Amino acid sequence: MNPGAREVTGENRGLTTTHIYGKSPPVKTTVEIPDSLFREAKTVAASRGVSLKTFLTEALKEKLSHPRRRQQAAWPVPPPRVREGEIRRIQSTIDEEFSRIDAEEWK
């Protein structure tokens, strides 16, 4: 437990509050989740004999305890694969568009 934190007893047992910014009770919030996910979470919580609040708190703690590893992209990124002749068509389009630029406007 963090220094300055205390265990909460009674209705909020199992939760910890900290005193870094003063006394802070557990936060109430509203989130929107798909109905099917809500029903599944409620069913699993009931089957384990815990409240939905306890189940969701434990699920969030578990999810947050495992830092997410970002996949590193290869660098430099390889060029996209294109069909034969596609590069010439793309270059032709680029050349056509650049030919429309008035050199005097860009000075």
N, CA, C and O of each residue as an XYZ file, in Angstrom:
428
protein
N       0.852     -1.180      0.000
C       0.000      0.000      0.000
C       0.891      1.233      0.000
O       1.972      1.226      0.589
N       0.437      2.287     -0.659
C       1.185      3.544     -0.733
C       1.256      4.198      0.634
O       0.332      4.065      1.436
N       2.363      4.914      0.910
C       2.401      5.679      2.152
C       1.277      6.711      2.128
O       1.017      7.317      1.089
N       0.632      6.909      3.226
C      -0.449      7.883      3.291
C      -1.783      7.316      2.856
O      -2.782      8.033      2.805
N      -1.802      6.019      2.539
C      -3.061      5.392      2.127
C      -3.602      4.595      3.303
O      -2.856      4.198      4.197
N      -4.901      4.369      3.290
C      -5.495      3.565      4.347
C      -6.537      2.651      3.745
O      -7.139      2.964      2.718
N      -6.746      1.514      4.393
C      -7.782      0.592      3.949
C      -9.137      1.151      4.345
O      -9.281      1.746      5.414
N     -10.105      0.966      3.511
C     -11.456      1.408      3.791
C     -12.231      0.206      4.313
O     -12.105     -0.901      3.788
N     -13.021      0.427      5.336
C     -13.796     -0.665      5.909
C     -15.269     -0.449      5.633
O     -15.668      0.599      5.125
N     -16.062     -1.426      5.965
C     -17.510     -1.298      5.801
C     -17.909     -1.486      4.351
O     -17.402     -2.377      3.669
N     -18.813     -0.650      3.886
C     -19.382     -0.791      2.547
C     -18.308     -0.787      1.462
O     -18.455     -1.480      0.456
N     -17.244     -0.030      1.643
C     -16.210      0.103      0.617
C     -14.969     -0.718      0.938
O     -13.872     -0.382      0.492
N     -15.132     -1.787      1.703
C     -13.967     -2.574      2.100
C     -13.257     -3.117      0.856
O     -13.870     -3.384     -0.178
N     -11.968     -3.264      1.002
C     -11.172     -3.737     -0.114
C     -10.663     -2.611     -0.991
O      -9.795     -2.837     -1.835
N     -11.174     -1.414     -0.815
C     -10.699     -0.275     -1.583
C      -9.728      0.520     -0.725
O      -9.770      0.452      0.503
N      -8.878      1.253     -1.363
C      -7.896      2.067     -0.659
C      -8.080      3.516     -1.059
O      -8.276      3.817     -2.236
N      -8.020      4.412     -0.095
C      -8.037      5.839     -0.426
C      -6.712      6.430     -0.009
O      -6.070      5.936      0.918
N      -6.303      7.471     -0.680
C      -5.046      8.121     -0.324
C      -5.350      9.494      0.245
O      -6.437     10.041      0.063
N      -4.377     10.023      0.925
C      -4.537     11.329      1.557
C      -3.636     12.365      0.913
O      -3.353     13.405      1.508
N      -3.183     12.082     -0.308
C      -2.289     13.017     -0.988
C      -2.988     14.354     -1.183
O      -2.385     15.403     -0.955
N      -4.244     14.334     -1.598
C      -4.995     15.561     -1.822
C      -6.112     15.696     -0.803
O      -7.140     16.311     -1.086
N      -5.927     15.145      0.345
C      -6.970     15.175      1.354
C      -7.767     13.888      1.314
O      -7.458     12.973      0.550
N      -8.773     13.828      2.126
C      -9.595     12.633      2.198
C     -10.423     12.506      0.924
O     -11.163     13.423      0.567
N     -10.302     11.387      0.248
C     -11.067     11.229     -0.983
C     -11.799      9.892     -0.969
O     -11.172      8.833     -0.982
N     -13.114      9.945     -0.943
C     -13.895      8.716     -0.957
C     -13.864      8.103     -2.361
O     -13.451      8.769     -3.310
N     -14.295      6.850     -2.506
C     -14.362      6.270     -3.842
C     -15.216      7.146     -4.771
O     -16.172      7.782     -4.327
N     -14.869      7.171     -6.033
C     -15.535      8.012     -7.019
C     -16.705      7.262     -7.646
O     -16.590      6.082     -7.976
N     -17.822      7.951     -7.807
C     -18.948      7.399     -8.552
C     -18.887      7.991     -9.944
O     -18.661      9.189    -10.109
N     -19.091      7.145    -10.950
C     -19.035      7.618    -12.327
C     -20.017      6.838    -13.179
O     -20.565      5.824    -12.746
N     -20.229      7.308    -14.366
C     -21.099      6.632    -15.312
C     -20.301      6.327    -16.562
O     -19.609      7.196    -17.091
N     -20.395      5.101    -17.033
C     -19.749      4.727    -18.295
C     -20.775      4.032    -19.169
O     -21.701      3.389    -18.676
N     -20.599      4.170    -20.459
C     -21.475      3.478    -21.393
C     -20.731      2.289    -21.954
O     -19.651      2.431    -22.528
N     -21.317      1.105    -21.784
C     -20.742     -0.116    -22.340
C     -21.845     -0.853    -23.086
O     -23.026     -0.641    -22.814
N     -21.472     -1.712    -24.018
C     -22.489     -2.469    -24.728
C     -23.338     -3.286    -23.753
O     -22.831     -3.820    -22.767
N     -24.633     -3.374    -24.044
C     -25.568     -4.089    -23.186
C     -25.137     -5.535    -22.961
O     -25.243     -6.051    -21.848
N     -24.655     -6.181    -24.005
C     -24.242     -7.585    -23.879
C     -23.057     -7.727    -22.920
O     -22.974     -8.703    -22.175
N     -22.150     -6.762    -22.938
C     -21.003     -6.791    -22.028
C     -21.458     -6.569    -20.588
O     -20.972     -7.225    -19.667
N     -22.387     -5.649    -20.404
C     -22.939     -5.399    -19.074
C     -23.588     -6.671    -18.512
O     -23.346     -7.049    -17.366
N     -24.417     -7.324    -19.341
C     -25.098     -8.539    -18.882
C     -24.098     -9.637    -18.540
O     -24.258    -10.341    -17.544
N     -23.070     -9.780    -19.367
C     -22.057    -10.805    -19.110
C     -21.302    -10.516    -17.817
O     -21.076    -11.420    -17.014
N     -20.911     -9.253    -17.612
C     -20.189     -8.878    -16.387
C     -21.059     -9.119    -15.163
O     -20.584     -9.638    -14.153
N     -22.324     -8.745    -15.248
C     -23.244     -8.930    -14.124
C     -23.436    -10.417    -13.821
O     -23.488    -10.809    -12.655
N     -23.541    -11.238    -14.852
C     -23.697    -12.684    -14.678
C     -22.467    -13.293    -14.031
O     -22.585    -14.094    -13.104
N     -21.290    -12.921    -14.509
C     -20.047    -13.464    -13.944
C     -19.889    -13.015    -12.498
O     -19.508    -13.810    -11.638
N     -20.179    -11.744    -12.225
C     -20.077    -11.246    -10.845
C     -21.000    -12.043     -9.929
O     -20.597    -12.459     -8.843
N     -22.222    -12.252    -10.364
C     -23.192    -13.003     -9.547
C     -22.724    -14.440     -9.341
O     -22.868    -14.988     -8.248
N     -22.165    -15.052    -10.382
C     -21.702    -16.441    -10.249
C     -20.528    -16.557     -9.278
O     -20.308    -17.616     -8.690
N     -19.783    -15.479     -9.113
C     -18.655    -15.466     -8.166
C     -19.076    -14.975     -6.789
O     -18.282    -14.975     -5.848
N     -20.324    -14.558     -6.679
C     -20.831    -14.099     -5.386
C     -20.315    -12.738     -4.965
O     -20.203    -12.454     -3.772
N     -19.995    -11.881     -5.953
C     -19.518    -10.531     -5.639
C     -20.425     -9.525     -6.335
O     -21.145     -9.859     -7.276
N     -20.376     -8.303     -5.858
C     -21.181     -7.250     -6.492
C     -20.557     -6.867     -7.827
O     -19.381     -7.127     -8.080
N     -21.367     -6.249     -8.669
C     -20.856     -5.771     -9.949
C     -19.749     -4.746     -9.718
O     -18.754     -4.728    -10.442
N     -19.923     -3.891     -8.707
C     -18.911     -2.877     -8.377
C     -17.574     -3.542     -8.041
O     -16.526     -3.119     -8.528
N     -17.615     -4.570     -7.217
C     -16.387     -5.273     -6.835
C     -15.769     -5.959     -8.046
O     -14.554     -5.911     -8.240
N     -16.604     -6.595     -8.854
C     -16.109     -7.288    -10.040
C     -15.414     -6.311    -10.989
O     -14.309     -6.580    -11.459
N     -16.059     -5.182    -11.269
C     -15.477     -4.199    -12.188
C     -14.212     -3.575    -11.613
O     -13.257     -3.324    -12.349
N     -14.193     -3.323    -10.311
C     -12.998     -2.770     -9.668
C     -11.831     -3.728     -9.819
O     -10.723     -3.319    -10.168
N     -12.083     -5.016     -9.554
C     -11.021     -6.021     -9.681
C     -10.562     -6.151    -11.135
O      -9.369     -6.286    -11.405
N     -11.512     -6.112    -12.062
C     -11.164     -6.235    -13.481
C     -10.289     -5.063    -13.928
O      -9.314     -5.255    -14.655
N     -10.638     -3.854    -13.494
C      -9.829     -2.682    -13.858
C      -8.440     -2.748    -13.236
O      -7.445     -2.437    -13.890
N      -8.376     -3.153    -11.966
C      -7.066     -3.278    -11.312
C      -6.196     -4.278    -12.055
O      -5.012     -4.030    -12.284
N      -6.787     -5.413    -12.431
C      -6.025     -6.436    -13.156
C      -5.547     -5.907    -14.501
O      -4.388     -6.101    -14.868
N      -6.427     -5.244    -15.234
C      -6.063     -4.711    -16.547
C      -4.958     -3.656    -16.433
O      -4.043     -3.615    -17.256
N      -5.050     -2.813    -15.416
C      -4.067     -1.740    -15.251
C      -2.748     -2.216    -14.657
O      -1.742     -1.512    -14.748
N      -2.736     -3.393    -14.054
C      -1.507     -3.883    -13.435
C      -0.531     -4.444    -14.457
O       0.646     -4.628    -14.147
N      -0.994     -4.716    -15.656
C      -0.133     -5.235    -16.714
C       0.104     -4.135    -17.735
O      -0.754     -3.880    -18.580
N       1.273     -3.471    -17.665
C       1.518     -2.380    -18.605
C       1.438     -2.889    -20.039
O       1.904     -3.981    -20.366
N       0.843     -2.076    -20.862
C       0.659     -2.442    -22.263
C       1.970     -2.266    -23.007
O       2.627     -1.230    -22.909
N       2.331     -3.285    -23.742
C       3.563     -3.207    -24.530
C       3.215     -2.759    -25.935
O       2.428     -3.398    -26.634
N       3.811     -1.656    -26.332
C       3.578     -1.176    -27.697
C       4.465     -1.955    -28.644
O       5.642     -2.181    -28.365
N       3.900     -2.362    -29.755
C       4.691     -3.044    -30.756
C       5.487     -2.018    -31.531
O       4.941     -1.041    -32.045
N       6.765     -2.250    -31.606
C       7.631     -1.334    -32.343
C       7.541     -1.658    -33.824
O       7.696     -2.812    -34.225
N       7.293     -0.647    -34.629
C       7.260     -0.832    -36.069
C       8.683     -0.918    -36.592
O       9.592     -0.273    -36.070
N       8.860     -1.714    -37.619
C      10.173     -1.786    -38.251
C      10.491     -0.408    -38.825
O       9.605      0.277    -39.336
N      11.734     -0.011    -38.742
C      12.121      1.281    -39.272
C      13.356      1.121    -40.108
O      14.287      0.461    -39.646
N      13.446      1.648    -41.258
C      12.381      2.389    -41.904
C      11.250      1.452    -42.334
O      11.451      0.257    -42.548
N      10.091      2.021    -42.449
C       8.931      1.242    -42.840
C       9.091      0.851    -44.305
O       9.377      1.702    -45.147
N       8.908     -0.428    -44.613
C       9.059     -0.832    -46.012
C       7.980     -0.191    -46.883
O       6.870      0.061    -46.415
N       8.305      0.069    -48.140
C       7.308      0.703    -49.017
C       6.137     -0.240    -49.266
O       6.282     -1.459    -49.176
N       4.985      0.327    -49.578
C       3.822     -0.530    -49.843
C       4.033     -1.324    -51.125
O       4.754     -0.898    -52.027
N       3.404     -2.463    -51.188
C       3.479     -3.273    -52.407
C       2.421     -2.769    -53.380
O       1.257     -2.599    -53.021
N       2.843     -2.535    -54.608
C       1.910     -2.056    -55.625
C       2.035     -2.935    -56.872
O       3.061     -3.571    -57.117
N       0.970     -2.944    -57.631
C       0.979     -3.727    -58.870
C       1.953     -3.128    -59.872
O       2.286     -1.944    -59.824
N       2.393     -3.985    -60.775
C       3.309     -3.543    -61.818
C       2.663     -2.426    -62.639
O       1.501     -2.549    -63.026
N       3.363     -1.381    -62.902
C       2.837     -0.261    -63.667
C       2.171      0.794    -62.801
O       1.947      1.915    -63.258
N       1.849      0.454    -61.549
C       1.160      1.392    -60.659
C       2.070      2.569    -60.292
O       1.604      3.702    -60.178
N       3.350      2.302    -60.108
C       4.302      3.372    -59.773
C       4.338      4.406    -60.902
O       4.348      5.609    -60.644
N       4.357      3.934    -62.148
C       4.378      4.871    -63.287
C       3.109      5.714    -63.312
O       3.175      6.913    -63.581
N       1.947      5.105    -63.034
C       0.679      5.846    -63.026
C       0.686      6.900    -61.922
O       0.252      8.032    -62.134
N       1.182      6.523    -60.744
C       1.251      7.469    -59.615
C       2.188      8.620    -59.958
O       1.860      9.785    -59.732
N       3.372      8.286    -60.513
C       4.336      9.327    -60.861
C       3.778     10.246    -61.936
O       4.021     11.453    -61.908
N       3.037      9.692    -62.875
C       2.422     10.496    -63.930
C       1.427     11.490    -63.331
O       1.389     12.653    -63.731
N       0.631     11.033    -62.382
C      -0.337     11.910    -61.712
C       0.380     13.022    -60.951
O      -0.037     14.179    -60.997
N       1.450     12.672    -60.258
C       2.234     13.673    -59.514
C       2.821     14.702    -60.478
O       2.736     15.907    -60.241
N       3.413     14.218    -61.558
C       4.007     15.130    -62.540
C       2.962     16.073    -63.125
O       3.220     17.264    -63.296
N       1.788     15.540    -63.429
C       0.709     16.356    -63.992
C       0.286     17.446    -63.013
O       0.098     18.599    -63.401
N       0.138     17.078    -61.747
C      -0.269     18.066    -60.746
C       0.804     19.129    -60.546
O       0.480     20.310    -60.417
N       2.069     18.736    -60.517
C       3.140     19.710    -60.339
C       3.278     20.630    -61.543
O       3.734     21.766    -61.412
N       2.888     20.143    -62.711
C       2.990     20.991    -63.908
C       1.999     22.153    -63.842
O       2.172     23.147    -64.548
N       0.970     22.045    -63.011
C      -0.030     23.105    -62.874
C       0.418     24.237    -61.943
O      -0.228     25.284    -61.883
N       1.498     24.033    -61.233
C       1.961     25.040    -60.271
C       2.608     26.200    -61.015
O       3.460     26.004    -61.882
N       2.200     27.378    -60.671
C       2.783     28.577    -61.249
C       3.995     28.945    -60.393
O       3.865     29.300    -59.221
N       5.162     28.851    -61.000
C       6.409     29.098    -60.277
C       6.439     30.495    -59.661
O       7.035     30.695    -58.603
N       5.798     31.460    -60.321
C       5.795     32.828    -59.812
C       5.018     32.945    -58.506
O       5.359     33.767    -57.656
N       3.979     32.132    -58.336
C       3.188     32.182    -57.098
C       3.941     31.658    -55.889
O       3.593     31.984    -54.755
N       4.963     30.856    -56.113
C       5.689     30.237    -55.003
C       6.951     30.995    -54.630
O       7.720     30.525    -53.791
N       7.184     32.156    -55.230
C       8.399     32.936    -54.889
C       8.161     33.790    -53.690
O       9.060     34.511    -53.258
